[in-house]
Amino acid sequence: MAGWAAYLSLLMVPSVGDAAIFGKTGDCWSAYPQGHLKNLPAADIVAAQGDRAKLLSEGLHLGNRKYTLVEYNVYHEGWMALKRKSGAEDEPSYNAIVYLTKQTVTIVEAK
């Protein structure tokens, strides 16, 4: 999995707070060591591959953060954009991109 770690390091630009690559069943292939995404339960990863209607109505939980679906382009290009509003004034809001391929689910969370 050294190749996945090298790819992940390319994703970790200054505006990215966390990133991880998972298999379709939820097993973590590579993750930013200081991030929270590496600890996501497999159910969250499987849910990210769910149908659009459910994601629109219920959102998506990535760990303890609930996201709202902003844009869904999975069928044509394989990605969806998510946004999370902060719960407290001093807590930042987060954006995330979920990219689906035939073998992987890649999640990148912006600061």
CYANA upper distance limits for C-alpha pairs under 8 A (distance plus 0.5 A):
  1 MET  CA      5 ALA  CA      7.17
  1 MET  CA     29 TRP  CA      7.38
  1 MET  CA     30 SER  CA      7.92
  2 ALA  CA      6 ALA  CA      6.87
  3 GLY  CA      7 TYR  CA      6.78
  4 TRP  CA      8 LEU  CA      6.53
  4 TRP  CA     21 ILE  CA      8.09
  4 TRP  CA     29 TRP  CA      7.54
  4 TRP  CA     30 SER  CA      6.46
  5 ALA  CA      9 SER  CA      6.74
  5 ALA  CA     30 SER  CA      6.16
  5 ALA  CA     31 ALA  CA      7.88
  6 ALA  CA     10 LEU  CA      7.24
  7 TYR  CA     11 LEU  CA      7.37
  8 LEU  CA     12 MET  CA      7.17
  8 LEU  CA     19 ALA  CA      7.55
  8 LEU  CA     20 ALA  CA      7.61
  8 LEU  CA     21 ILE  CA      8.14
  8 LEU  CA     30 SER  CA      7.63
  8 LEU  CA     31 ALA  CA      7.59
  8 LEU  CA     32 TYR  CA      7.97
 11 LEU  CA     16 VAL  CA      7.95
 11 LEU  CA     19 ALA  CA      7.73
 11 LEU  CA    108 VAL  CA      8.21
 12 MET  CA     16 VAL  CA      6.09
 12 MET  CA     17 GLY  CA      7.96
 12 MET  CA     18 ASP  CA      7.79
 12 MET  CA     19 ALA  CA      7.66
 15 SER  CA    110 ALA  CA      6.28
 15 SER  CA    111 LYS  CA      6.29
 16 VAL  CA    108 VAL  CA      7.49
 16 VAL  CA    109 GLU  CA      6.46
 16 VAL  CA    110 ALA  CA      4.80
 16 VAL  CA    111 LYS  CA      6.08
 17 GLY  CA     35 GLY  CA      7.90
 17 GLY  CA    108 VAL  CA      8.40
 17 GLY  CA    109 GLU  CA      6.26
 17 GLY  CA    110 ALA  CA      5.67
 17 GLY  CA    111 LYS  CA      5.30
 18 ASP  CA     31 ALA  CA      8.46
 18 ASP  CA     32 TYR  CA      6.53
 18 ASP  CA     34 GLN  CA      8.38
 18 ASP  CA     35 GLY  CA      5.74
 18 ASP  CA     36 HIS  CA      7.79
 18 ASP  CA     37 LEU  CA      7.31
 18 ASP  CA    108 VAL  CA      6.52
 18 ASP  CA    109 GLU  CA      5.66
 18 ASP  CA    110 ALA  CA      7.44
 18 ASP  CA    111 LYS  CA      8.50
 19 ALA  CA     31 ALA  CA      6.43
 19 ALA  CA     32 TYR  CA      6.22
 19 ALA  CA     35 GLY  CA      7.86
 19 ALA  CA     37 LEU  CA      7.16
 19 ALA  CA    106 THR  CA      7.94
 19 ALA  CA    107 ILE  CA      6.03
 19 ALA  CA    108 VAL  CA      4.86
 19 ALA  CA    109 GLU  CA      6.56
 20 ALA  CA     28 CYS  CA      7.80
 20 ALA  CA     29 TRP  CA      8.16
 20 ALA  CA     30 SER  CA      6.18
 20 ALA  CA     31 ALA  CA      4.55
 20 ALA  CA     32 TYR  CA      6.80
 20 ALA  CA     37 LEU  CA      6.63
 20 ALA  CA     38 LYS  CA      6.76
 20 ALA  CA    106 THR  CA      6.37
 20 ALA  CA    107 ILE  CA      5.98
 20 ALA  CA    108 VAL  CA      7.23
 21 ILE  CA     28 CYS  CA      6.63
 21 ILE  CA     29 TRP  CA      6.02
 21 ILE  CA     30 SER  CA      5.74
 21 ILE  CA     31 ALA  CA      6.74
 21 ILE  CA    104 THR  CA      7.14
 21 ILE  CA    105 VAL  CA      6.36
 21 ILE  CA    106 THR  CA      4.95
 21 ILE  CA    107 ILE  CA      7.00
 22 PHE  CA     26 GLY  CA      6.12
 22 PHE  CA     27 ASP  CA      5.93
 22 PHE  CA     28 CYS  CA      4.88
 22 PHE  CA     29 TRP  CA      5.67
 22 PHE  CA     30 SER  CA      7.56
 22 PHE  CA     45 ILE  CA      8.03
 22 PHE  CA    104 THR  CA      6.02
 22 PHE  CA    105 VAL  CA      5.60
 22 PHE  CA    106 THR  CA      6.74
 23 GLY  CA     27 ASP  CA      5.76
 23 GLY  CA     28 CYS  CA      6.95
 23 GLY  CA     29 TRP  CA      7.13
 23 GLY  CA    103 GLN  CA      6.50
 23 GLY  CA    104 THR  CA      5.12
 23 GLY  CA    105 VAL  CA      6.63
 24 LYS  CA     45 ILE  CA      7.82
 24 LYS  CA     46 VAL  CA      7.34
 24 LYS  CA    103 GLN  CA      6.46
 24 LYS  CA    104 THR  CA      5.91
 24 LYS  CA    105 VAL  CA      6.68
 25 THR  CA     42 ALA  CA      7.07
 25 THR  CA     45 ILE  CA      7.76
 25 THR  CA     46 VAL  CA      6.83
 26 GLY  CA     41 PRO  CA      7.67
 26 GLY  CA     42 ALA  CA      4.55
 26 GLY  CA     43 ALA  CA      7.50
 26 GLY  CA     44 ASP  CA      8.19
 26 GLY  CA     45 ILE  CA      5.62
 26 GLY  CA     46 VAL  CA      6.79
 27 ASP  CA     42 ALA  CA      7.05
 28 CYS  CA     38 LYS  CA      6.97
 30 SER  CA     38 LYS  CA      8.16
 31 ALA  CA     35 GLY  CA      7.98
 31 ALA  CA     37 LEU  CA      7.58
 31 ALA  CA     38 LYS  CA      5.86
 32 TYR  CA     37 LEU  CA      8.34
 32 TYR  CA     38 LYS  CA      7.66
 33 PRO  CA     38 LYS  CA      8.05
 36 HIS  CA     40 LEU  CA      7.78
 36 HIS  CA     63 GLY  CA      8.05
 37 LEU  CA     62 LEU  CA      7.84
 37 LEU  CA     63 GLY  CA      7.62
 37 LEU  CA    107 ILE  CA      8.50
 39 ASN  CA     63 GLY  CA      7.99
 40 LEU  CA     44 ASP  CA      6.99
 40 LEU  CA     45 ILE  CA      7.92
 40 LEU  CA     62 LEU  CA      7.03
 40 LEU  CA     63 GLY  CA      5.80
 41 PRO  CA     45 ILE  CA      7.56
 41 PRO  CA     63 GLY  CA      7.71
 42 ALA  CA     46 VAL  CA      6.76
 43 ALA  CA     47 ALA  CA      6.50
 44 ASP  CA     48 ALA  CA      6.77
 44 ASP  CA     60 LEU  CA      8.12
 44 ASP  CA     61 HIS  CA      6.82
 44 ASP  CA     62 LEU  CA      6.51
 44 ASP  CA     63 GLY  CA      7.81
 45 ILE  CA     49 GLN  CA      7.47
 45 ILE  CA    105 VAL  CA      7.75
 46 VAL  CA     50 GLY  CA      7.43
 47 ALA  CA     60 LEU  CA      7.69
 48 ALA  CA     55 LEU  CA      8.46
 48 ALA  CA     60 LEU  CA      7.24
 48 ALA  CA     98 VAL  CA      8.05
 49 GLN  CA    100 LEU  CA      8.09
 50 GLY  CA     54 LYS  CA      7.64
 50 GLY  CA     55 LEU  CA      7.44
 51 ASP  CA     55 LEU  CA      6.94
 52 ARG  CA     56 LEU  CA      6.53
 52 ARG  CA     72 TYR  CA      7.74
 53 ALA  CA     57 SER  CA      6.73
 54 LYS  CA     58 GLU  CA      6.27
 54 LYS  CA     59 GLY  CA      7.82
 55 LEU  CA     59 GLY  CA      5.17
 55 LEU  CA     60 LEU  CA      6.60
 55 LEU  CA     68 THR  CA      8.28
 55 LEU  CA     69 LEU  CA      6.93
 56 LEU  CA     68 THR  CA      7.63
 56 LEU  CA     69 LEU  CA      6.24
 58 GLU  CA     68 THR  CA      8.42
 59 GLY  CA     66 LYS  CA      7.21
 59 GLY  CA     67 TYR  CA      6.03
 59 GLY  CA     68 THR  CA      5.21
 59 GLY  CA     69 LEU  CA      6.47
 60 LEU  CA     66 LYS  CA      6.22
 60 LEU  CA     67 TYR  CA      5.65
 60 LEU  CA     68 THR  CA      7.04
 60 LEU  CA     69 LEU  CA      7.95
 61 HIS  CA     65 ARG  CA      6.12
 61 HIS  CA     66 LYS  CA      4.87
 61 HIS  CA     67 TYR  CA      6.56
 62 LEU  CA     66 LYS  CA      6.86
 62 LEU  CA     67 TYR  CA      7.95
 65 ARG  CA     84 ARG  CA      7.94
 66 LYS  CA     84 ARG  CA      6.93
 67 TYR  CA     82 LEU  CA      6.26
 67 TYR  CA     83 LYS  CA      5.83
 67 TYR  CA     84 ARG  CA      5.16
 67 TYR  CA     85 LYS  CA      8.38
 68 THR  CA     82 LEU  CA      5.98
 68 THR  CA     83 LYS  CA      5.82
 68 THR  CA     84 ARG  CA      6.68
 69 LEU  CA     80 MET  CA      7.89
 69 LEU  CA     81 ALA  CA      6.76
 69 LEU  CA     82 LEU  CA      5.20
 69 LEU  CA     83 LYS  CA      7.14
 70 VAL  CA     80 MET  CA      8.06
 70 VAL  CA     81 ALA  CA      5.93
 70 VAL  CA     82 LEU  CA      5.76
 70 VAL  CA     83 LYS  CA      7.03
 71 GLU  CA     80 MET  CA      6.00
 71 GLU  CA     81 ALA  CA      5.47
 71 GLU  CA     82 LEU  CA      7.58
 72 TYR  CA     79 TRP  CA      7.09
 72 TYR  CA     80 MET  CA      4.91
 72 TYR  CA     81 ALA  CA      6.99
 73 ASN  CA     77 GLU  CA      6.26
 73 ASN  CA     78 GLY  CA      6.52
 73 ASN  CA     79 TRP  CA      5.81
 73 ASN  CA     80 MET  CA      6.10
 74 VAL  CA     78 GLY  CA      4.28
 74 VAL  CA     79 TRP  CA      5.25
 74 VAL  CA     80 MET  CA      6.73
 74 VAL  CA     99 TYR  CA      8.39
 74 VAL  CA    100 LEU  CA      7.70
 78 GLY  CA     99 TYR  CA      6.16
 78 GLY  CA    100 LEU  CA      5.56
 78 GLY  CA    101 THR  CA      7.05
 79 TRP  CA     97 ILE  CA      7.37
 79 TRP  CA     98 VAL  CA      6.01
 79 TRP  CA     99 TYR  CA      4.75
 79 TRP  CA    100 LEU  CA      6.49
 80 MET  CA     97 ILE  CA      6.31
 80 MET  CA     98 VAL  CA      5.85
 80 MET  CA     99 TYR  CA      7.11
 81 ALA  CA     95 ASN  CA      7.97
 81 ALA  CA     96 ALA  CA      6.49
 81 ALA  CA     97 ILE  CA      5.22
 81 ALA  CA     98 VAL  CA      7.07
 82 LEU  CA     95 ASN  CA      6.15
 82 LEU  CA     96 ALA  CA      5.53
 82 LEU  CA     97 ILE  CA      6.64
 82 LEU  CA     98 VAL  CA      8.35
 83 LYS  CA     93 SER  CA      8.18
 83 LYS  CA     94 TYR  CA      6.47
 83 LYS  CA     95 ASN  CA      4.96
 83 LYS  CA     96 ALA  CA      6.85
 84 ARG  CA     93 SER  CA      6.16
 84 ARG  CA     94 TYR  CA      5.62
 84 ARG  CA     95 ASN  CA      6.65
 85 LYS  CA     92 PRO  CA      8.28
 85 LYS  CA     93 SER  CA      5.34
 85 LYS  CA     94 TYR  CA      7.27
 86 SER  CA     91 GLU  CA      6.05
 86 SER  CA     92 PRO  CA      6.19
 86 SER  CA     93 SER  CA      5.20
 86 SER  CA     94 TYR  CA      8.05
 87 GLY  CA     91 GLU  CA      7.28
 92 PRO  CA    111 LYS  CA      8.14
 93 SER  CA    111 LYS  CA      8.22
 94 TYR  CA    109 GLU  CA      7.37
 94 TYR  CA    110 ALA  CA      6.50
 94 TYR  CA    111 LYS  CA      6.46
 95 ASN  CA    109 GLU  CA      6.33
 95 ASN  CA    110 ALA  CA      5.83
 95 ASN  CA    111 LYS  CA      7.87
 96 ALA  CA    107 ILE  CA      7.38
 96 ALA  CA    108 VAL  CA      6.00
 96 ALA  CA    109 GLU  CA      4.73
 96 ALA  CA    110 ALA  CA      6.46
 97 ILE  CA    107 ILE  CA      6.28
 97 ILE  CA    108 VAL  CA      5.84
 97 ILE  CA    109 GLU  CA      7.07
 98 VAL  CA    105 VAL  CA      7.31
 98 VAL  CA    106 THR  CA      6.21
 98 VAL  CA    107 ILE  CA      5.11
 98 VAL  CA    108 VAL  CA      7.14
 99 TYR  CA    105 VAL  CA      6.29
 99 TYR  CA    106 THR  CA      5.59
 99 TYR  CA    107 ILE  CA      6.96
100 LEU  CA    104 THR  CA      6.48
100 LEU  CA    105 VAL  CA      5.27
100 LEU  CA    106 THR  CA      7.00
101 THR  CA    105 VAL  CA      7.00
